């Protein structure tokens, strides 16, 4: 597993990536990282591709939904 901690739109969150196509979006709740959402993204070759995919997915599916 690889983890990317992000600060987006004033929110702190973490992306857990299994090194293939599966991602978990996690929020800090009570001092622990808790899974909030999961998604898949195919065609990822490296960690940079994974991070870019995660940013795009979060912006389209989390913050757009919240109206930010």
DOVEXMAR-650698 format. One record per atom (N, C-alpha, C, O): x, y, z; residue in three letters. Coordinates in steps of 0.1 Angstrom, whole numbers, plus 5000, padded with zeros to 4 digits. Layout:
BEGIN
XYZAla ...
//
This chain:
BEGIN
500849885000Unk 500050005000Unk 500950125000Unk 501950135006Unk 500450224993Unk 501050354993Unk 500050454998Unk 498850444995Unk 500550565005Unk 499650665011Unk 500050795006Unk 501250835006Unk 499050885003Unk 499251024999Unk 498451105008Unk 497151095008Unk 499051185017Unk 498251285025Unk 498051415018Unk 499051465013Unk 496851465017Unk 496551575008Unk 495851685017Unk 495051655026Unk 496051805013Unk 495251915018Unk 494551975006Unk 495252034997Unk 493251965005Unk 492452014994Unk 491252094999Unk 490552045007Unk 491152214994Unk 490052304997Unk 489852315013Unk 488752325018Unk 491052315020Unk 490952325034Unk 490752205042Unk 490652205054Unk 490552085035Unk 490351965041Unk 491551875041Unk 492251875031Unk 491851805051Unk 492951715052Unk 492451575050Unk 491551525057Unk 492951505040Unk 492551365037Unk 493751285032Unk 494751335030Unk 493451155032Unk 494551065028Unk 494050965017Unk 492850925017Unk 494850935007Unk 494550844997Unk 495350714999Unk 496650725001Unk 494750605000Unk 495450475001Unk 495350404987Unk 494250394982Unk 496450374982Unk 496550314968Unk 497250174970Unk 498250164976Unk 496650074964Unk 497149934965Unk 498249904955Unk 498749794955Unk 498750004947Unk 499749984938Unk 499349934924Unk 500049914915Unk 497949914923Unk 497349864910Unk 496249964906Unk 496550074901Unk 495049924908Unk 493950014903Unk 492950054914Unk 492050134911Unk 493150014927Unk 492250044937Unk 492650144947Unk 493850154951Unk 491750244950Unk 492050354959Unk 490950354970Unk 489850324968Unk 491350404982Unk 490450434993Unk 490750584996Unk 491850624998Unk 489650654998Unk 489750795003Unk 489450785018Unk 488450735022Unk 490350845026Unk 490250835040Unk 490250975047Unk 490951065042Unk 489350995057Unk 489351115065Unk 489751095079Unk 489550985084Unk 490451185085Unk 490851165099Unk 489651185109Unk 489051295109Unk 489251085116Unk 488151085125Unk 488651025138Unk 489050915139Unk 488651105149Unk 489051055162Unk 490451005163Unk 490750915170Unk 491351075155Unk 492751035155Unk 493050915147Unk 494250865147Unk 492150865139Unk 492350745130Unk 491950785116Unk 491050865114Unk 492550715106Unk 492150735092Unk 490950635090Unk 491150515092Unk 489850685085Unk 488650605083Unk 488350615068Unk 488250725062Unk 488050495062Unk 487650495048Unk 486350565046Unk 485450545053Unk 486350655036Unk 485150735032Unk 484550685019Unk 483350685018Unk 485450655010Unk 485050614996Unk 486050534990Unk 487250544994Unk 485750454980Unk 486750374973Unk 486350394958Unk 485250414954Unk 487450374949Unk 487250384935Unk 488350304928Unk 489350274934Unk 488150284915Unk 489250224907Unk 489650314896Unk 488850394891Unk 490850304892Unk 491350384881Unk 492450294873Unk 493450254879Unk 492150254861Unk 493050164854Unk 494050244845Unk 493950364842Unk 495150174842Unk 496150234833Unk 497250314841Unk 497950394835Unk 497350284854Unk 498350354862Unk 499650284861Unk 499750164864Unk 500750364858Unk 502050304857Unk 502950334869Unk 503950264871Unk 502650434876Unk 503550474887Unk 502850564898Unk 501650594896Unk 503450594908Unk 502850674919Unk 502350814915Unk 501350854919Unk 503150874906Unk 502651004900Unk 501350994893Unk 500451074895Unk 501250894885Unk 499950864878Unk 498850844888Unk 497750894886Unk 499150764899Unk 498150734909Unk 497650864916Unk 496450884918Unk 498650954919Unk 498351074926Unk 497451164917Unk 496451224922Unk 497751174904Unk 497051254895Unk 495551204894Unk 494651284893Unk 495451074893Unk 494151004892Unk 493351034904Unk 492151074903Unk 493951024916Unk 493251054929Unk 492851204930Unk 491651224933Unk 493651294926Unk 493251434926Unk 492051464917Unk 491151524921Unk 492151404905Unk 491051424896Unk 489751364901Unk 488651424901Unk 489851244907Unk 488651174912Unk 488051254924Unk 486851274924Unk 488851294933Unk 488451364945Unk 487751494940Unk 486651534945Unk 488351574931Unk 487751704927Unk 486451674920Unk 485451754922Unk 486251574912Unk 485051544905Unk 483951484914Unk 482751504911Unk 484351404924Unk 483351324931Unk 483151364946Unk 482151334951Unk 484051434951Unk 483951474965Unk 483651624966Unk 482551664972Unk 484551704962Unk 484351844963Unk 483351914954Unk 482652004958Unk 483151854942Unk 482051904933Unk 480751874940Unk 479751954939Unk 480651754946Unk 479351714952Unk 479051804964Unk 477851834967Unk 480051844971Unk 479951934982Unk 479652084978Unk 479352164986Unk 479752104965Unk 479552244960Unk 480752334961Unk 480552454961Unk 481952284962Unk 483152364963Unk 483752384950Unk 484852454949Unk 
//
